[in-house]
Amino acid sequence: MEESIIKYRNAVSTIKQAILQSQYRAAKLVTGEQLSLYFGIGGYVSANSREGTWGTGAIDRISEQLRRELPGLRGFSASSIKDMRAFYEYWCQYINRQPLAVDLQIAENNTVIDIDSFALQNWSPLAVEINREEFLSVSFSHHIEILHKTKDIHEVLFYIHQTVIHKWDKYDLRDRLKSGLYKLQQSATNNFIQTMPVVNARKAIGMFKDEYLLDFINVEEMEVDKPADVDERVVEQAIVRNVKQFIMTFGRDFAYIGNQYHLEIFTNEMFPDLLFFNRELNCMVCVELKTGAFKPGYIGQLHTYMRVLDDKVKKPHENPTIGILLCKSADKAFVEYVISDYNSPMGVATYKTTADMDERMRKSLPDMEEMRKLLSDNSL
């Protein structure tokens, strides 16, 4: 019994010194420093608790004693310390640090947790592409929320990236995890994972949807006799007139280049429907519109546009063009079968206009004449 008490006291003293050292180095723990601290403590706790040298209930006793010796200390409950252990055990398999954990010989008789040895700012990724800046900018509580829900590395990194770009708080992230956003995005019909670097593929998957609501396209207001007469050019012109709304629907960091963009190769002229540039992906995005159901020939046409854009328009520092085919309808399994043989990044999505909404949703939209009158009055 007395030997166990000594072990716990030594453990408390070791962890306390690590905490004080980290607090000394940064009066207010920045995220990267905090993650390094928790990673180091997690490694220390893992090495001792998993080997059984501490015995049952050790972490609870250590947590209680830590809070006695450091009054006001927050974030070191027993469950939090176990989260630090889980954080270390998950990420140590993907992180190459100098020196490695095995070289540090983290053992129960160690009296110091060397924070410098565990500094996550100094690691390089193993096996997968990890964005160091994004990893270090996400709080520990966010990391733990993610690890509590998934252990798949691609899914973990997807949520880290989405948290950074959308500035989600912990509750926003929890909602996205609960909704299964990653699996929903993965269900979109594209070949991004197979044709793009991992980091860019995750960005593209999070950026493009499998269906778009183009509610600014009102068939009733178009100069056509009936909805069946609406062709690709009519839809395209409606998008061009409302390009700001379309970009907001499409996502962030898009810049409009043009419509019916002129391309020519071997005396053959081509005119892609819509061309954008995405700053985050650093590439052009070619959008082709079809008012009917998906057909394999549409993908071949889009792929040709993309190849000419890459050969004739793309600048040396830019990434290859992404192609998006927008159709009224598409069979997911058939689309995946067709695009699997293409080595250029492309996706197929469907879209709806106001004419495709059910009656209740359409009635909830404001009357266009009333909106025009309201905007006119406000501009006076």
N, C-alpha and C positions, 0 to 999 in steps of 0.2 A: 504493500500500500504506500509506504513512504517513498519507495523507488518511483512509483507512478506519479506521485505528487511532484517529485523533483523533475521528472520528465516534462510534466505539464508546465512547471515554472520556467524551465529552460526554453520550452516552446514559446511561452508567453513573452519571455524576455527577447527572444530572437525576432519574433514578429513585431514586437513593440519597437525595437531598434530600427527595423526596416521602415516602419511607418514614420518614425521621427526623422530618419534620414531623408525620406522622400519629402516630408513636409518642410524640412530645412532647405532642400534644394529648390523648392518652389513654394512660396508662401500660400499660393492658391494652386492646388493641383490642376494643371491643365490635363486635357484628356489623354494625351500620349503618355505623360508621366504617370497618370493614374492607372492606365492600362498596364504599363510596365510593372508598377507596384503590385497590382492584383495578379498579374501573370507570374511574377516572382513568388508571391505568397502562395499562389495556387500550386506552383511546382514544389515548394517546400512541404505544403500540406499533403500533396499527392504522394510524395516520396515516403512520408512517414505514416500516413493513415492507411494507405493501400497495403503496406507491408505488415500491418497489424501491430507495429511497435508501440502505438499510443493506446490501444485498447478501445473498448466501446465507450461512447460518450465523450471522447477526448475533445472533439471540436466544440461541443457545447460548453465544456468547462473552460477551454481556452478563450472562447468568445466572452464568456462572463468575466473572466479575470482581466482580459484586455480592457474591457469597459470600466472596470474598477480602477485600473492603473492609469488609464487615459480618460478622465471624466469628460463627457461631452462628445466622445468619439462616436461617429455615425458610420454606418455602412459595414460594420464588422460583426453582425449577428451571426449565429451559427449557420443559418441558411445562406447568408452572403458569402461566408468563407467557403462553404460547399460550392457555391457558384463560381468562386475564384478557382477552385480546384477543377471544376468542369471546364472553365474557360481555358485553363492551362492544358488540360488533357486533350481538349479538342484541337487547339491551335498548334500545339507542339509538333504534331504530325505534318503540318504544312509550313512550318517556319524553320528556316536554317539560320541559327544564331551562332555567334562566335563568343565564347566557346559553347559547344553543345551541352545540353542538360546532363548527359552522361559524364561529361568531363568535369562538370562542376561538383560531382559527388555530393549531391544534396542529401544529407543524412541527418538522422536525429541528433547526432552529437555536434553538428555544425552550430556555431554561435552567431553567424552572420548570414543574412540573405543579401548577396551582392546585387544591388539594384542595377548597377552598370552592366553586369553580366546578362541581366534579363531585359535590358532596354530594347523595346520593340522598334525604336527608331533605327536600330542597327541591323535588322534582320533582312534576309532576302528570301523570297518565296520558293517553296519546293512544289513541284508537280503541276500546280495551277498558277494562273496569272492573278496575283492579288495586287490591287491598287493600294500601295502603302499609305498614301495621303488620305484616301477614303477610310481605310481601316482605322487609322489613328484619330480621325475626326468624329467617329461615332462613339457615343458614351458607353460605359460598361453596362448600364441598365439596358440600353438598346441591344448590345451584343447578347446579353443573357436572354432577353425576350426572344431573339431569333433562335438561339441555341435550344431554348425550351421547346420550340415548335418544329425544328428541323435539324438534321445532321448532314444533309446532302450539301456538299461544298458549293456547288453551283447555285443552289437555292439560297444558301447563306449569303454568298457574295452578291446575289441579285438584290436581296433585301438591304444589305449594307449600301449598295449603290443607290437604290431608290430612296433610302432614308436621307442620304447626303443631298441628292439633287432636289428632292421635294421638301427637305427640312422638316421631316415628320417628327413630332414629339413621340414619347413612348406610347401614348394612347392611340395616336394615328397608326403607328407601326403595328400595334396589337390588333387593330381593326383589319389592316391589310393582311396580316398573318391569318387571322380568323377566316377571312373571305377566300383564302387560298389564291391570292393574286398571282403568285408565280405559276401555279398550275394552269390558271386561266390564261395567262400570257403564253405559256408553253403550248396550249391547245391551238393557238393561232397558226394558220397554215403558212409556214415560211421555212426556209432552209438556212437561217442565220447561223445556227450552231455549227453546221457542217461547212460553211463557206467563209466565215469571218473569224478573226482572232477572238479568243474567249471574252476579253474585256469589252470589245465593241459589240460582240454578239449579245451579251447581257444587256448592254445599253439599248440596242435595237429592239430586242424582245420587249423591254419595258416601255419603249417609245411607241411602237406601232400596235394597233388594235386589230381584232379580227372582224369588227363591224363598226361602221361610222354612221352617225345620225346627221344627215345633211338637212337639218330642218329649215335652213334658209332657202332651200330650193322648193318653191311652191308651184307645182305643175299647173294649178288653176290660173296662175297669173302669167304663164308663158303664152306666147302667141302661137299656140297649136290648137287644133280642133279637138283632140282627145289625148289622154295620157299615153296611149299606144304610139302616138306620133313623135314622142320625145326621143331623140337619138343622142348619141354621145356628144355631138357638137353643141346641142342645146344645153345639156347638163354642164359641159365644160364652160360655156359662156356664163352660165349662172354662177359657177364657182369663181370665174375670173372677176365677175362683178362684185362678188362677196369674198374676195380672196383673204381679207383679214379674218372673217369668221371661219373660213376653211382652215387657215393656219392654226387658229385657236382650237379647232376641232382636231386637227392632225397632231398637235403637240407643241413642245417648246423648242426654241432655237432654230426655227425654220425661217428661211428667207426665200421669197418668191423670185424666180429668174424669168419665167415666161411661159406662155402657152403656144402650142403649135411651133415649138422650137425647131428651127431649120437645121437639119443635118444632111450631109451629102458624102457619099463614098462610092467610088467607082461609077460616077455619073448618076448614081441612084439617090434620089431625094427622099427624105423621111421627115415626119413631123410628129414627135411625141406630144401627147396631149398637154401635160403639165410638167414643169421642171422646177425643182426647189433645191436649195442648199441647206444642209443641216450643220450648224457650227459645232455641236458637241461630237458628232460622228465624223466631222470634217470630210463630207462627201456630198455629191449630188444625189438627189432622190427623184427618180423618174416615175411619174404616175400616169398610168394608162387607164382610161375609163371605158367601161362597156355597160350598156343598158340591159343586156340579157344575161343568161346563165354562163358560167365559166366554160370555156372551150380550150383544149390543149394548144391550139394555134395561137391563142392570145399570148401565152407564155413565150412561145418562139418569137413572136413579134417584139415583145418587151425585151427579151434577151438581146435581140439584134440592136435595138435602140441603146441598151446599156453598153454593149461592146463598142459601138461607134462613139458614144459619149466618152468612154474611157480612152479610146485611141485618139480622138480628135479634139476633145474639149477639156478633159481632166488635166489639172496642173500636177507637176511632179510631186508636190508635197501632200496632195490630197489622196484620200482612200478611194477604192473602187466604188462605182455607182451602185446604189441600192434601187431595186425596182419594186414598185407596188402596183398590183393590178386590182382595180376596184370594179367589182361586178355586182349585179343585182342579186345573184344567188350563186352558191358554189357547194359542191359536195366535198367535204373536208378530206375524206379518205382518197377520193379521186385526185384532188389537188396535190396532196402529199405524194402520191404515186408519180404524178407528172413531174413535179419540180425536183424530185430526189436525184435525177440525173444531171441537173444543171449545177455548174460550179460557180455561178455568180449569185450574190445575195439577193433574194427576191421573196416577196410574200404576196399572198392573195387575200383580199378582204372584201366583205360585202358592204353595201350601204343602203340606207333607207332615206326617203324624202317624206315630206308631210303627207303625200298621197298614200304612203305605205303604213301610216300610223292608224291605230284603231280609232273609232269615232270619239271615244272619251278623251283620248290624248289630244286629238286634233282640236276638240272644243276647248281644251285648256289653254291652247295657244292664243295670244292676243289677235284680234282682228286687224288685218293689215291696213285697212283704211283708217281705223282709229289710231294705229301706231303712227302712220304718216301725219295725221292731223296733230297728234300730240307732239311729235318731233318738230313739226312746222311751227306750232305755237311756242315751243321752248326756244326756238331759234330767233324769235322776234325780240 
